[in-house]
C-alpha cells in the first residue's frame, strides 16, 4: 500500500515537472515571437525617422526657400494678395537671400 502511494506521488511529481517544462518552452517561444515583432517595429520606426529627417532637411534647404520666394509673386497675383507683384510675406522679406535668421 505504501509503495502505491509513493509511486502515485512520484507520478504526480513527474507530471507536474513535465507540465512546467512545456509551459516554460511555450513562454520562451512566445517571447521570441514578441521580440521578433519588436525588432521589425523598430526597423520600421527607424525607416520612418530617416524619412522624416530627410523631409526636415528638405524644408530647411536654402535652395527650397529661394524657389518658394521666386514662386511667391505668381501665387500672390493669382490669389489677389500682397501689395504688389513682388510682395513677399514679412518673414521672408526680412530673411534676405537665404541668410539664417
LOKEVO-575487 format. One record per residue (C-alpha): residue number from 1; residue in three letters; y, x, z. Coordinates in nm, 3 decimals, always signed. Each point is the difference from the previous one (the first is absolute). Layout:
BEGIN
NUM  ALA  Y  X  Z
...
***
This chain:
BEGIN
1  UNK  +0.000  +0.000  +0.000
2  UNK  +0.242  +0.278  +0.088
3  UNK  -0.083  +0.175  -0.322
4  UNK  +0.099  -0.310  -0.204
5  UNK  +0.334  -0.021  +0.183
6  UNK  +0.070  +0.366  -0.063
7  UNK  -0.096  -0.031  -0.367
8  UNK  +0.214  -0.314  -0.033
9  UNK  +0.298  +0.181  +0.159
10  UNK  -0.052  +0.297  -0.226
11  UNK  -0.015  -0.230  -0.306
12  UNK  +0.325  -0.171  +0.104
13  UNK  +0.164  +0.339  +0.050
14  UNK  -0.113  +0.123  -0.344
15  UNK  +0.121  -0.321  -0.168
16  UNK  +0.335  +0.038  +0.177
17  UNK  +0.033  +0.358  -0.119
18  UNK  -0.091  -0.103  -0.357
19  UNK  +0.260  -0.281  +0.004
20  UNK  +0.264  +0.242  +0.135
21  UNK  -0.078  +0.252  -0.276
22  UNK  +0.026  -0.267  -0.270
23  UNK  +0.329  -0.118  +0.150
24  UNK  +0.141  +0.355  +0.005
25  UNK  -0.109  +0.063  -0.358
26  UNK  +0.161  -0.325  -0.114
27  UNK  +0.326  +0.085  +0.177
28  UNK  -0.001  +0.347  -0.154
29  UNK  -0.040  -0.142  -0.350
30  UNK  +0.275  -0.258  +0.061
31  UNK  +0.232  +0.273  +0.130
32  UNK  -0.070  +0.202  -0.315
33  UNK  +0.093  -0.294  -0.222
34  UNK  +0.320  -0.057  +0.198
35  UNK  +0.086  +0.368  -0.024
36  UNK  -0.056  -0.002  -0.377
37  UNK  +0.219  -0.308  -0.033
38  UNK  +0.278  +0.162  +0.205
39  UNK  -0.014  +0.317  -0.211
40  UNK  +0.033  -0.213  -0.314
41  UNK  +0.294  -0.188  +0.153
42  UNK  +0.162  +0.332  +0.098
43  UNK  -0.040  +0.128  -0.357
44  UNK  +0.158  -0.318  -0.138
45  UNK  +0.288  +0.021  +0.247
46  UNK  +0.063  +0.364  -0.089
47  UNK  +0.005  -0.097  -0.367
48  UNK  +0.252  -0.277  +0.071
49  UNK  +0.208  +0.239  +0.209
50  UNK  +0.015  +0.253  -0.284
51  UNK  +0.103  -0.275  -0.241
52  UNK  +0.275  -0.113  +0.238
53  UNK  +0.119  +0.360  +0.042
54  UNK  +0.027  +0.029  -0.378
55  UNK  +0.195  -0.325  -0.012
56  UNK  +0.240  +0.123  +0.269
57  UNK  +0.045  +0.330  -0.185
58  UNK  +0.074  -0.193  -0.317
59  UNK  +0.262  -0.212  +0.180
60  UNK  +0.164  +0.314  +0.143
61  UNK  +0.013  +0.169  -0.339
62  UNK  +0.353  +0.094  -0.115
63  UNK  -0.104  -0.062  -0.363
64  UNK  -0.094  -0.355  +0.090
65  UNK  +0.337  -0.053  +0.169
66  UNK  +0.183  +0.134  -0.306
67  UNK  -0.204  -0.228  -0.226
68  UNK  +0.081  -0.302  +0.216
69  UNK  +0.368  +0.092  +0.005
70  UNK  +0.000  +0.018  -0.379
71  UNK  -0.176  -0.336  -0.021
72  UNK  +0.235  -0.163  +0.253
73  UNK  +0.289  -0.086  -0.239
74  UNK  -0.232  -0.185  -0.235
75  UNK  -0.149  -0.198  +0.286
76  UNK  +0.340  -0.081  +0.153
77  UNK  +0.144  -0.115  -0.335
78  UNK  -0.294  -0.230  -0.055
79  UNK  +0.038  -0.154  +0.345
80  UNK  +0.379  -0.009  -0.013
81  UNK  +0.025  +0.207  +0.317
82  UNK  +0.228  +0.294  +0.070
83  UNK  +0.363  +0.062  -0.074
84  UNK  -0.045  +0.184  -0.328
85  UNK  -0.248  +0.121  -0.255
86  UNK  -0.085  +0.306  +0.204
87  UNK  +0.019  -0.154  +0.348
88  UNK  -0.243  +0.153  +0.245
89  UNK  -0.091  -0.127  +0.341
90  UNK  +0.194  +0.184  +0.270
91  UNK  -0.303  +0.182  +0.140
92  UNK  -0.080  +0.145  -0.347
93  UNK  +0.362  +0.085  -0.081
94  UNK  +0.038  +0.191  +0.328
95  UNK  -0.312  +0.210  -0.065
96  UNK  +0.132  +0.162  -0.314
97  UNK  -0.243  +0.174  -0.235
98  UNK  -0.318  -0.027  +0.199
99  UNK  +0.141  +0.198  +0.294
100  UNK  -0.170  -0.071  +0.331
101  UNK  +0.197  -0.227  +0.234
***
